[in-house]
Amino acid sequence: MSLLDVKGLKAGYGRVTILQGIDLTIPEGAFIGILGHNGMGKSTLMKTIAGQIRPSAGTIAFAGTDLGNAAPHRRAAIGLGYVPQGREIFPNLSVEENLRMGLMRLSEKQAAQDSFEAVLEEFPRLKPLLSRRGGILSGGEQQILAIARSLVGHPRLLMLDEPTEGIQPSIVEEIIAVLHELRRKRRLTLLLVEQKLDFIAALADEVLVLQRGVITGRLAPQQLDDPSVVREFVGFG
């Protein structure tokens, strides 16, 4: 069963069209990665799916529902989680306050508290930091907070844009382990934009190549070990 269906998607900024007609289907429970040079449309695709950019053509359907021009908070309310590049936590709020902002889509008080406590068990690194302001956390701690804030709302699809940017290797490994466990426990579906090949290979079932706003190739994660294949599709190595 597909959870996300994107057809003929075009979007951009003003008169500049970045996405030139994206067709993308993500089955429920799948982990899908996206690779490509900077400026090829990866973040634009994520923002358009999340509702931050209005498409000029095409459709986005989530769990069989056409999202149309639904606002970002409406998309979040039906289970679409998004952690943008740069994390965008609330720097002047505490870690606990940041997490509770993610609980707003859960109307039942006890369910919200249970979700809050469950996420702290999944990310125990945050427990001693609950009273600390988000803005003084390390880059890795901020990234974990951003992911945890999205997960407390129980998204069905989690979209991560460059989650390893500027964080230490130990936290990268922690994120990999937690996402695999959430896939097992929650049947989480993941759409991942990432430049670090070892990270995307450790998580993705399939890797899509995005060039000039079009998906031009599909790779198995083990192919990312082959320098010639990577150079052909994305210019790495």
BAMAR-734566 format. One record per atom (N, C-alpha, C): residue in three letters; y, z, x. Coordinates in steps of 0.1 Angstrom, whole numbers, plus 5000, padded with zeros to 4 digits. Each point is the difference from the previous one (the first is absolute). Example, Ala and Ser with C-alpha at 12.3 -4.5 7.8 and 13.67 -1.06 7.14 Angstrom:
% residues 2
ALA494350785132
ALA501250004991
ALA501250005009
SER501149934996
SER501150005009
SER501150084992
% end
This chain:
% residues 237
MET498850005009
MET501250004991
MET501250005009
SER501049914997
SER501249995008
SER501050114995
LEU500750065009
LEU501050104997
LEU501449935000
LEU500249925010
LEU501349935002
LEU499849855000
ASP500749934992
ASP500049855000
ASP501449955002
VAL500249925010
VAL501349945003
VAL499849855000
LYS500849934992
LYS499849854999
LYS501449935001
GLY500049915010
GLY501249915001
GLY501350085003
LEU499950115007
LEU501250095002
LEU501049945010
LYS501249994995
LYS501149965009
LYS501150114998
ALA500650035012
ALA501050105000
ALA500850005013
GLY501250065000
GLY500850005012
GLY501350084998
TYR501049965007
TYR501350075000
TYR501149904997
GLY500650014989
GLY501149904997
GLY499449864998
ARG500649915007
ARG499449865000
ARG498949975010
VAL499750105008
VAL499049995010
VAL498650044994
THR499149904999
THR498650034995
THR499150035011
ILE499450125000
ILE499150055011
ILE498649974996
LEU499650044989
LEU498649984995
LEU500049864993
GLN499149925005
GLN500049864995
GLN498949964990
GLY499450114995
GLY498949974990
GLY498750085004
ILE500050134998
ILE498950085004
ILE499050014989
ASP498849985004
ASP498850034991
ASP499250105006
LEU499850124993
LEU499350115006
LEU499250084990
THR498850025002
THR499250094991
THR499350115008
ILE500250124995
ILE499450125007
ILE499150074990
PRO498750005003
PRO499050074992
PRO500350155001
GLU499650074989
GLU500250145000
GLU499050065011
GLY500650095008
GLY499250075010
GLY500049935013
ALA500749885001
ALA500049925013
ALA501150055009
PHE499949995013
PHE501050025010
PHE500449875006
ILE501249954997
ILE500449875005
ILE501250015009
GLY499949935012
GLY501150015010
GLY500749865000
ILE501350015004
ILE500849885001
ILE500750005014
LEU499849895007
LEU500549985014
LEU501049885000
GLY500950005009
GLY500949895002
GLY501250035008
HIS500749905006
HIS501250035008
HIS501050074991
ASN501050065007
ASN501150054993
ASN500849894994
GLY500550024988
GLY500849904993
GLY499249914991
MET498650025000
MET499249914992
MET499850034985
GLY500550124996
GLY500050044986
GLY499150124997
LYS499550075010
LYS499150114997
LYS500750114991
SER501150055005
SER500750104993
SER500649954987
THR500449885000
THR500549944987
THR498950004990
LEU498849975004
LEU498950004990
LEU499850144995
MET500050105008
MET499750134996
MET501250054990
LYS501249975004
LYS501150044992
LYS500049934986
THR499649885000
THR499949924987
THR499050064991
ILE498850035006
ILE498950064992
ILE500550144995
ALA500750075008
ALA500550144996
ALA501149994990
GLY500649894998
GLY501149984990
GLY501450025006
GLN500150015013
GLN501350015007
GLN500749875001
ILE499349895000
ILE500649865000
ILE499449934988
ARG500949934993
ARG499649934988
ARG499649865004
PRO498849954996
PRO499549875004
PRO500749894993
SER500149885007
SER500649894993
SER499049914993
ALA498750025003
ALA498949934993
ALA498750085002
GLY499149974992
GLY498750065001
GLY499850134992
THR498850055001
THR499650124992
THR499450115009
ILE500150124996
ILE499350125006
ILE499450074988
ALA498650025001
ALA499350074990
ALA499350125007
PHE500150124994
PHE499450125005
PHE499050054989
ALA498750015004
ALA499050054990
ALA500149924987
GLY500249875001
GLY500049914989
GLY501450004992
THR501050085004
THR501250004994
THR501149935008
ASP500649904993
ASP501149925007
ASP501250105002
LEU500450015013
LEU501150095003
LEU501349954996
GLY500149874999
GLY501349944996
GLY501150045009
ASN501150054994
ASN501150065008
ASN500150154999
ALA498850064999
ALA499950155000
ALA500750065012
ALA500750114998
ALA500750075010
ALA499050075009
PRO500450035013
PRO499150075009
PRO499350134994
HIS500850084993
HIS499550124995
HIS498949984989
ARG500249894993
ARG499049964990
ARG498749965007
ARG500149935011
ARG498849965007
ARG499350125006
ALA500850095005
ALA499450125006
ALA499350084989
ALA500550004988
ALA499550084989
ALA498649954996
ILE499749875002
ILE498749954996
ILE499049995012
GLY500450065011
GLY499150015011
GLY500249925013
LEU501249955001
LEU500349925012
LEU500850085010
GLY499450045011
GLY500750085010
GLY500549925012
TYR501250035005
TYR500649925010
TYR500650095011
VAL499649985012
VAL500750075012
VAL500649895008
PRO501449995000
PRO500649895006
PRO500150025015
GLN500349905008
GLN500350015014
GLN501250095002
GLY499950105009
GLY501150095002
GLY499850134992
ARG499050014991
ARG499550124993
ARG500950044988
GLU501350005002
GLU501050044990
GLU499650134993
ILE499750105007
ILE499950134995
ILE501450054997
PHE500150124993
PHE501350064998
PHE500350105011
PRO500949965009
PRO500150095013
PRO500650134997
ASN500850024990
ASN500650134997
ASN499250094991
LEU498849954995
LEU499150084992
LEU498950055008
SER499450114996
SER498950065008
SER498849914998
VAL499050035008
VAL498749924998
VAL499450034986
GLU500150124996
GLU499450034986
GLU500849924990
GLU501450005001
GLU500849934990
GLU499749855000
ASN499849955012
ASN499749865001
ASN498749974993
LEU499050085002
LEU498749984993
LEU500150014985
ARG500850104996
ARG500150024985
ARG500849884994
MET500849945007
MET500649874995
MET499049904996
GLY498950005007
GLY498949904998
GLY499250044987
LEU500250124995
LEU499250054989
LEU500649974986
MET501249935001
MET500749984987
MET499349924990
ARG499049915004
ARG499349924990
ARG498950084994
LEU499750125005
LEU498950084994
LEU500750104990
SER499949984987
SER500750084990
SER499450144998
GLU498750015002
GLU499350124998
GLU500150105012
LYS500650124998
LYS500450095011
LYS498850035008
GLN498950044994
GLN498850045008
GLN499449895008
ALA500049884994
ALA499549885008
ALA500949975012
ALA501350024998
ALA500949985011
ALA499850105011
GLN499850134997
GLN499750105010
GLN498749975007
ASP499049964992
ASP498749975006
ASP500149895010
SER500849904997
SER500249885009
SER500750045012
PHE501050094999
PHE500850055011
PHE499150075010
GLU499250094994
GLU499150085009
GLU498949915006
ALA499549904993
ALA499049915006
ALA500549925011
VAL501349954999
VAL500649925011
VAL500250095012
LEU500350124998
LEU500150095012
LEU498750025007
GLU498950004992
GLU498750015006
GLU499749885008
GLU500449884995
GLU499849875007
GLU500849995012
PHE501250054999
PHE501050005012
PHE500350145004
PRO499150075006
PRO500350145003
PRO501150025010
ARG500449905008
ARG501150005009
ARG501350044993
LEU500149974987
LEU501250034993
LEU500150144995
LYS499050085000
LYS500050134994
LYS501050095007
PRO500050015013
PRO501050095006
PRO501549945000
LEU500149884995
LEU501349945001
LEU500750004986
LEU499550064990
LEU500549984987
LEU501450044998
SER500550105007
SER501450044999
SER500949935009
ARG499549915009
ARG500849935009
ARG500749884994
ARG501249975004
ARG500749884995
ARG499349875005
GLY499949904992
GLY499349885004
GLY500649935012
GLY501450015001
GLY500749935010
GLY499750055014
ILE499550125002
ILE499850055013
ILE498549995004
LEU499249944992
LEU498649985004
LEU499949895010
SER498950005008
SER499749895009
SER499849874992
GLY500049885007
GLY499749884993
GLY498750004993
GLY499050055007
GLY498650004995
GLY499950104988
GLU500750115000
GLU500050094989
GLU500749944988
GLN501149935003
GLN500749944989
GLN499149894993
GLN499249935008
GLN499249904994
GLN498950064992
ILE499450115005
ILE499050074992
ILE500650054987
LEU501250055000
LEU500750054988
LEU500249894991
ALA500449885004
ALA500349894992
ALA498749954993
ILE498950005007
ILE498749964994
ILE499650104990
ALA500150135004
ALA499650114991
ALA500850004987
ARG501349985002
ARG500949994988
ARG499649904990
SER499549885005
SER499649904991
SER498650034994
LEU499250075008
LEU498650034995
LEU500050114989
VAL501050095000
VAL499950114990
VAL500149944986
GLY500649884999
GLY500049944986
GLY498849934996
HIS498950015008
HIS498849934997
HIS500149854998
PRO500649935009
PRO500149854999
PRO498649945000
ARG499849894993
ARG498849925001
ARG500149905012
LEU501249955002
LEU500249915012
LEU501150075009
LEU499750015013
LEU501050055009
LEU500349895010
MET501449975001
MET500549905008
MET500750075012
LEU499649975012
LEU500650055012
LEU500649895009
ASP501250025003
ASP500749905008
ASP500350065014
GLU499349955010
GLU500150045014
GLU499950155002
PRO498950064995
PRO499950155001
PRO499950065014
THR499649925010
THR499850065013
THR501349995009
GLU501049944994
GLU501249985008
GLU500650135005
GLY500050025013
GLY500750115007
GLY499250134999
ILE498750004997
ILE499350134999
ILE498950015011
GLN499650125003
GLN499150035011
GLN498549964996
PRO499249975010
PRO498649954997
PRO499250114992
SER500250135002
SER499250104993
SER500249994985
ILE501349984996
ILE500349994986
ILE499549874994
VAL500049895008
VAL499449874996
VAL498650024996
GLU499250075008
GLU498650024998
GLU499850094987
GLU500950104998
GLU500050084989
GLU500249924987
ILE500949915000
ILE500349924988
ILE498849914997
ILE499449945010
ILE498849924998
ILE498950084993
ALA499850125005
ALA498950084995
ALA500350044985
VAL501250044997
VAL500450044987
VAL499949894990
LEU500449885004
LEU500049894991
LEU498549964997
HIS499150005010
HIS498649974997
HIS499450114990
GLU500450125002
GLU499550114991
GLU500549984986
LEU501349964999
LEU500649984987
LEU499349884993
ARG499749905007
ARG499349894995
ARG498650044994
ARG499450095007
ARG498750054995
ARG500150094988
LYS501050095000
LYS500250104990
LYS500749944987
ARG501049925002
ARG500849954989
ARG499949864996
ARG499249925008
ARG499949864999
ARG501449945002
LEU500750055010
LEU501449955003
LEU499949865004
THR501049924996
THR500249865004
THR501250005009
LEU499949925011
LEU501150005011
LEU500449865003
LEU501449985001
LEU500649885005
LEU500850045012
LEU499749955012
LEU500550055012
LEU500749895008
VAL501350025003
VAL500749925010
VAL500050075013
GLU499649945011
GLU499950075013
GLU499949915011
GLN500750045012
GLN499949915012
GLN499050055010
LYS499650134999
LYS499050055009
LYS498649954996
LEU499449925008
LEU498749934996
LEU498950104998
ASP499950105009
ASP498950105000
ASP500150084987
PHE501350034995
PHE500150084988
PHE499649924988
ILE500549874999
ILE499649924988
ILE498549975000
ALA499449985012
ALA498649975001
ALA499250124996
ALA500550125002
ALA499350124997
ALA500050034985
LEU500849944992
LEU500250024986
LEU499649894991
ALA500449875004
ALA500049894991
ALA498649944998
ASP499649964988
ASP498849924997
ASP500349865004
GLU501249954997
GLU500549875003
GLU501450005004
VAL500449915009
VAL501449995005
VAL500549864996
LEU501250004993
LEU500649884996
LEU501149975010
VAL500249875003
VAL501149965010
VAL501149944991
LEU501250055003
LEU501249954992
LEU500949935010
GLN500349874997
GLN500949925009
GLN500949934991
ARG501350025003
ARG501149934993
ARG499950024985
GLY499650124995
GLY500050024986
GLY498749954993
VAL499049965007
VAL498849954994
VAL498850065007
ILE499050044993
ILE498750045005
ILE499349885006
THR499850005013
THR499449895007
THR498650025005
GLY499550125000
GLY498750035005
GLY499450134996
ARG498750015001
ARG499350134997
ARG499150035012
LEU500050125005
LEU499250055011
LEU499250124996
ALA498850005006
ALA499250125000
ALA500650105010
PRO499950134998
PRO500650095010
PRO499549985014
GLN498749975001
GLN499449995014
GLN500649885007
GLN500649904993
GLN500649895007
GLN501250045007
LEU500650114997
LEU501250055007
LEU499750035015
ASP498850015003
ASP499650035014
ASP500049875009
ASP500149884993
ASP500049875007
ASP501449965003
PRO500550005012
PRO501449965003
PRO500349864996
SER499149915001
SER500349864996
SER500349994985
VAL499250074992
VAL500250004985
VAL501350064997
VAL500350115006
VAL501250074997
VAL501249915004
ARG500049945011
ARG501149915004
ARG500249894991
GLU498949944995
GLU500049894991
GLU500750034987
PHE499750124995
PHE500650044986
PHE501350075001
VAL500150095009
VAL501250095000
VAL500850015013
GLY499549935010
GLY500850005013
GLY499950135008
PHE499150084997
PHE499850135008
PHE499249965013
GLY500150095010
GLY499149995012
GLY500449905010
% end
